[in-house]
Structures are given as C-alpha cells and as structure tokens.
Amino acid sequence: MARAAWPSKSPAELLDYGVDWQLRLTAGEAISASTFELPPGLVATRSTFSGSLAQLFIAGGANGELYRILNRVTTTAGRTIEQVIHLGVMSK
C-alpha cells in the first residue's frame, strides 16, 4: 500500500483526521474496533469510527517534525488491518 499522509497542522491547532478503509473491506464488512498509536508530542483528544471510517482528533506536535501514526482496525469479519499515516507539523 502506498504511504499515506495527512495535511500538515500547526502546533496550536486541534484538527480531525480520518482513515477510510472502504477499499480494504469486503462487501458488508465494517470496522468493529479502531485504535490509533501516536508518538510522544501528539495528543489524541478523541477518536471514533463508523462503517469504513476511523477518525481521530489531534492536538500538539513540535514545529518542523514529521510524525508516524498507526491506525489498527478490527473488522466485523474478524480481520485486523493496519495503516501508517504521516503527519507534518509546521507553524503557519
């Protein structure tokens, strides 16, 4: 799978980001659990999931850093799937 990246944020922003798993799910399959692993410096204020979408609200980060975030989902078919997403933090 290609490397995924979210649009950058500033250290002061609290923004929501999502991973759409639709292309990796089979017909009728949905997310039954979702976790995000964030490196030190980023703060998850809330995470949710519905259908094929896992969503996370992120605060913090240090200016000029590129962070690696892991989303791990379990599906209604019992599969576990992971995706790494990169997030840059830059002052605006």
C-alpha positions as protocol buffer text, in pm:
chain_id: "A"
residue {
  index: 1
  type: MET
  ca { x: 0 y: 0 z: 0 }
}
residue {
  index: 2
  type: ALA
  ca { x: 124 y: 349 z: -79 }
}
residue {
  index: 3
  type: ARG
  ca { x: 247 y: 569 z: 202 }
}
residue {
  index: 4
  type: ALA
  ca { x: -39 y: 774 z: 339 }
}
residue {
  index: 5
  type: ALA
  ca { x: -4 y: 1133 z: 459 }
}
residue {
  index: 6
  type: TRP
  ca { x: -246 y: 1378 z: 614 }
}
residue {
  index: 7
  type: PRO
  ca { x: -233 y: 1755 z: 552 }
}
residue {
  index: 8
  type: SER
  ca { x: 4 y: 1926 z: 797 }
}
residue {
  index: 9
  type: LYS
  ca { x: -112 y: 2111 z: 1107 }
}
residue {
  index: 10
  type: SER
  ca { x: 37 y: 2381 z: 1327 }
}
residue {
  index: 11
  type: PRO
  ca { x: 134 y: 2303 z: 1687 }
}
residue {
  index: 12
  type: ALA
  ca { x: -157 y: 2516 z: 1815 }
}
residue {
  index: 13
  type: GLU
  ca { x: -429 y: 2353 z: 1604 }
}
residue {
  index: 14
  type: LEU
  ca { x: -670 y: 2078 z: 1709 }
}
residue {
  index: 15
  type: LEU
  ca { x: -776 y: 1904 z: 1388 }
}
residue {
  index: 16
  type: ASP
  ca { x: -967 y: 1593 z: 1289 }
}
residue {
  index: 17
  type: TYR
  ca { x: -819 y: 1336 z: 1054 }
}
residue {
  index: 18
  type: GLY
  ca { x: -962 y: 1016 z: 913 }
}
residue {
  index: 19
  type: VAL
  ca { x: -871 y: 687 z: 751 }
}
residue {
  index: 20
  type: ASP
  ca { x: -1125 y: 546 z: 507 }
}
residue {
  index: 21
  type: TRP
  ca { x: -1086 y: 167 z: 495 }
}
residue {
  index: 22
  type: GLN
  ca { x: -1352 y: 112 z: 228 }
}
residue {
  index: 23
  type: LEU
  ca { x: -1106 y: -16 z: -36 }
}
residue {
  index: 24
  type: ARG
  ca { x: -966 y: -277 z: 204 }
}
residue {
  index: 25
  type: LEU
  ca { x: -1300 y: -405 z: 337 }
}
residue {
  index: 26
  type: THR
  ca { x: -1511 y: -673 z: 171 }
}
residue {
  index: 27
  type: ALA
  ca { x: -1878 y: -629 z: 84 }
}
residue {
  index: 28
  type: GLY
  ca { x: -2082 y: -592 z: 403 }
}
residue {
  index: 29
  type: GLU
  ca { x: -1772 y: -566 z: 626 }
}
residue {
  index: 30
  type: ALA
  ca { x: -1731 y: -272 z: 866 }
}
residue {
  index: 31
  type: ILE
  ca { x: -1498 y: -155 z: 1140 }
}
residue {
  index: 32
  type: SER
  ca { x: -1581 y: -304 z: 1481 }
}
residue {
  index: 33
  type: ALA
  ca { x: -1285 y: -151 z: 1671 }
}
residue {
  index: 34
  type: SER
  ca { x: -1020 y: 112 z: 1596 }
}
residue {
  index: 35
  type: THR
  ca { x: -708 y: 226 z: 1780 }
}
residue {
  index: 36
  type: PHE
  ca { x: -450 y: 491 z: 1695 }
}
residue {
  index: 37
  type: GLU
  ca { x: -92 y: 483 z: 1819 }
}
residue {
  index: 38
  type: LEU
  ca { x: 61 y: 830 z: 1840 }
}
residue {
  index: 39
  type: PRO
  ca { x: 425 y: 918 z: 1910 }
}
residue {
  index: 40
  type: PRO
  ca { x: 523 y: 1142 z: 2201 }
}
residue {
  index: 41
  type: GLY
  ca { x: 437 y: 1507 z: 2130 }
}
residue {
  index: 42
  type: LEU
  ca { x: 99 y: 1446 z: 1969 }
}
residue {
  index: 43
  type: VAL
  ca { x: -219 y: 1421 z: 2176 }
}
residue {
  index: 44
  type: ALA
  ca { x: -537 y: 1238 z: 2073 }
}
residue {
  index: 45
  type: THR
  ca { x: -834 y: 1422 z: 2220 }
}
residue {
  index: 46
  type: ARG
  ca { x: -1099 y: 1192 z: 2072 }
}
residue {
  index: 47
  type: SER
  ca { x: -1131 y: 901 z: 1831 }
}
residue {
  index: 48
  type: THR
  ca { x: -1438 y: 747 z: 1670 }
}
residue {
  index: 49
  type: PHE
  ca { x: -1530 y: 501 z: 1397 }
}
residue {
  index: 50
  type: SER
  ca { x: -1835 y: 427 z: 1187 }
}
residue {
  index: 51
  type: GLY
  ca { x: -1878 y: 198 z: 887 }
}
residue {
  index: 52
  type: SER
  ca { x: -1548 y: 215 z: 699 }
}
residue {
  index: 53
  type: LEU
  ca { x: -1416 y: 540 z: 853 }
}
residue {
  index: 54
  type: ALA
  ca { x: -1186 y: 573 z: 1156 }
}
residue {
  index: 55
  type: GLN
  ca { x: -1144 y: 931 z: 1281 }
}
residue {
  index: 56
  type: LEU
  ca { x: -906 y: 1098 z: 1524 }
}
residue {
  index: 57
  type: PHE
  ca { x: -875 y: 1450 z: 1668 }
}
residue {
  index: 58
  type: ILE
  ca { x: -509 y: 1551 z: 1714 }
}
residue {
  index: 59
  type: ALA
  ca { x: -352 y: 1837 z: 1912 }
}
residue {
  index: 60
  type: GLY
  ca { x: 8 y: 1936 z: 1975 }
}
residue {
  index: 61
  type: GLY
  ca { x: 325 y: 1848 z: 1793 }
}
residue {
  index: 62
  type: ALA
  ca { x: 657 y: 2027 z: 1755 }
}
residue {
  index: 63
  type: ASN
  ca { x: 722 y: 2268 z: 1469 }
}
residue {
  index: 64
  type: GLY
  ca { x: 916 y: 2105 z: 1185 }
}
residue {
  index: 65
  type: GLU
  ca { x: 854 y: 1744 z: 1295 }
}
residue {
  index: 66
  type: LEU
  ca { x: 714 y: 1461 z: 1083 }
}
residue {
  index: 67
  type: TYR
  ca { x: 517 y: 1210 z: 1289 }
}
residue {
  index: 68
  type: ARG
  ca { x: 428 y: 847 z: 1217 }
}
residue {
  index: 69
  type: ILE
  ca { x: 79 y: 744 z: 1332 }
}
residue {
  index: 70
  type: LEU
  ca { x: -56 y: 389 z: 1323 }
}
residue {
  index: 71
  type: ASN
  ca { x: -426 y: 308 z: 1283 }
}
residue {
  index: 72
  type: ARG
  ca { x: -521 y: -51 z: 1363 }
}
residue {
  index: 73
  type: VAL
  ca { x: -876 y: -167 z: 1298 }
}
residue {
  index: 74
  type: THR
  ca { x: -1061 y: -489 z: 1364 }
}
residue {
  index: 75
  type: THR
  ca { x: -1346 y: -568 z: 1128 }
}
residue {
  index: 76
  type: THR
  ca { x: -1680 y: -739 z: 1163 }
}
residue {
  index: 77
  type: ALA
  ca { x: -1524 y: -1029 z: 968 }
}
residue {
  index: 78
  type: GLY
  ca { x: -1260 y: -1069 z: 1241 }
}
residue {
  index: 79
  type: ARG
  ca { x: -971 y: -928 z: 1038 }
}
residue {
  index: 80
  type: THR
  ca { x: -708 y: -691 z: 1182 }
}
residue {
  index: 81
  type: ILE
  ca { x: -570 y: -431 z: 938 }
}
residue {
  index: 82
  type: GLU
  ca { x: -305 y: -163 z: 997 }
}
residue {
  index: 83
  type: GLN
  ca { x: -214 y: 159 z: 816 }
}
residue {
  index: 84
  type: VAL
  ca { x: 69 y: 403 z: 887 }
}
residue {
  index: 85
  type: ILE
  ca { x: -5 y: 770 z: 821 }
}
residue {
  index: 86
  type: HIS
  ca { x: 247 y: 1054 z: 829 }
}
residue {
  index: 87
  type: LEU
  ca { x: 160 y: 1395 z: 974 }
}
residue {
  index: 88
  type: GLY
  ca { x: 383 y: 1700 z: 947 }
}
residue {
  index: 89
  type: VAL
  ca { x: 363 y: 1984 z: 1197 }
}
residue {
  index: 90
  type: MET
  ca { x: 454 y: 2335 z: 1081 }
}
residue {
  index: 91
  type: SER
  ca { x: 381 y: 2681 z: 1219 }
}
residue {
  index: 92
  type: LYS
  ca { x: 150 y: 2879 z: 993 }
}
